[in-house]
C-alpha cells in the first residue's frame, strides 16, 4: 500500500495520481503499464513516485483496493434492501450490483477484466488470493444468517460451501470473459442468466 508521504500530499494531487494510474491500468493492463508514462502524465518526477509507492505492484494493489472499496458500497446497498429476501435472491442481486458498478465505473471494471483475462499471471494470483478470504468470510456470514432463519439446513459445512460459492462466482466471471473475449461489450445482462443457471445447479444439482 502507499507510503505515508502519499497521504500527506494535498487531496487534489492525490486524486490526480489515482486517476492517471487508473487510466494507465485500464488501457494497458498491469503487465504492459509503465511507471514512466504514469509519472509523465502526472507531471511528477520518478523520484516522487518512489516516495509514494514501493513499485508498480504497490500502486496497482492500491488501485485494486480503491476498486474493491467502491464496489462494496454497491454490494452493501444491495444487502440492506435484499437481506430478508432469501439467500439465492441475495446472491443474484449482489452479482447484479457488481454489474451496476461496472456500468458506472467503466475504467475500474476494465482493470478487473484485464486482470481476469490474464489469470495465469503472478499478479492475478496475488490479487485473487488477497481478496479470497474476505469474500469467503462474507459468504459465511450470509449463510449463517440464513441458517438462523431456517432457510438453509443447519448441518452443512459452512466453510466449504462458502469456498465453493466464491470459487464458482470467480470461475463464472472467467467463463463469461472467455466466451466473449472478442466482444467489446465487457459486461451484459447475459451474466445474470448465467447466475440463474449457477444458482439452480447449486440448489438442485445436475441430475434428472
N, C-alpha and C positions, 0 to 999 in steps of 0.2 A: 504494500500500500504506500501512498505518497509519504514523503518525509514531512516533518513539522513545518519546514520552510514553505511548502506548497500552501498550507492552510494559513500561513502568516501573510501572504500577499493579498492585495485587495480583491474583493469578490468579482469585480468586473474582469480583471485579468485572469483569475482562476476559471471563471466560466468560459472565457475566450479560449483558454488552453484546452479545456474539456471539449468544447465544440469542435476545435480543429482536430483533436485526436479522434473524436467520433467520426468526423468526415473521412479521415485517413483510413481508419479500420473498416469503415463501411464500404469504401471504394476498393481498397487494395487487399483486404484481409490481413490477418496478423502476420502471416509469413512474408507477404510482399510489401508490407508497410515500411516506412522509412522515418527514422528519427530526424534525419536531415530535412526531409520535406515538412515534418511537423514543426520543427523549430523555425524554419524559413517562413511558414505560413503564420506562425505565432509572432514572428519578428522578435524572437529571443535568441540568446546565444546557446550553443550546445552546453556550455558550462552551467548556464542557468537551469537547463533541463535536468542535468545530473544533480543539481542542488534540490530539485523537486522529486525526482524519481531515481530509483536504482538503475533501471534499464527499461527497455521497451516492454518486457513482460510485466514489470511492475505497473507501468502505465496501463497496459491492456487489462490487467486484473482489476485496476481501479475503475476503468470504464465499464467492465462487466458488472462490478458491484453497484455502480450507479444504475445500470440497466435492470438488475435484479430488484433493487430497492424501488424503482419506479413501477416495475411490473407487479410487485407485491401490493402496491396501492390499488391496482385494478382487482387483484385477487381478494384482498381484504374487503373491498366494497361488495364483491360477489358473496362472500361469506356472510356478511351482515344481512344481505337481502335473501339468501337462499338457505340459511342454516337449518331451517325447520322443514325443508322440502325433500329430505332423504339423500342418502349417500350418492346414488347414481346421478341424481339431478345436480348435486353439488359438483361432482367431478366434471360433468358436462359443462356446467356454467363456468367453472374455473378455466376449462380449456377455451371456452368462448371468450372469457375475459382476456386470455392470452392473445386471441385473435384481435380483439379490440385494441389491446396495447400495440400490436404490430401495425395495425392500420394507422394509428395515431402517432406512432414513433418509428417511422419507416427506417431511419438510419440505424437506430439501435437494433431493430429487428433484423436488418441486413447483416449486422455484425454477427448476430446469433446464427443466421442462415449460413454464412461463410464458415463459421466455426463448426457447425453441424456437418456441413458437406466435407470438411477435412477431418473426418472422425478417426483417422489413423495417426494424426499428429500428436506430438508430445503435449502441446498446449491444450488440445481438446481434452485429453485425459486428466490433465491438471485441473482444468476449469470444471469439468463434469464431476470429478472426484471431490472438489472443494464444495460444490453445492449439493451433492447427492445426499449427504447425511441430513442436511437441513430439510430437503424435500421429503425424505423418508419420515423424519420426525413429524412433519406437517401431516402426512397421510395417517400416521399412527394416531395422532390426536383426533382426526376426523373419525377414524374407525372406532376409537374408544368412546367417542360421543354417541355414535350410532349403536354401539353395544349397550350402553346405558339406556338408550331409548327403546331397546328391544328390536331394532331394525336389522341387526346383524347378529348371528349366533355367537354366544359368548366363548365358545371353546376353540375358535380359530386361532391360528398363530399370527398375532397382530404384526409382529416384526417381519415375518416372511411375506405376508400379504402386502404390507406397506412397501417392502422392497420390490415385490413383483409389480405392483401398480406403477411405481416410479420407473422401473425398467421398461414396462410396456409403453408408457407415455413417451419416454425418450426414443424408443425404437419406432413408435408411431410417427413421430416427427421426422426421424431419419428416413423412414419409408416414404413419407409424403414428398420429402425433398428429392429423394432418389427418382421416384416415378415422374416427377415434374422438373427434373434438372434442366431441361431445355425450354422451360416455360418461364417467361419474365415475371409472371404473377406468382410471387413467393408464397402468399397465403390466400386461401379461398374458403368458401363455405363447404367445399368437399371435405375439408378436415373434420368438420362436425359430423358428417356421415361416417367417417372412419371411427370417430369416438363412439358413435352409436354401436357400430359393429364390435368395437373393443369391449364396451360395457356389456353387451349381450353375451359375448363369449365368456367374459369374466363371471357372469351370473349363471348362465345356462350351459356353458361348455360347448363342445362342438359335436357332440353325439346326436343321433337322431331321436 
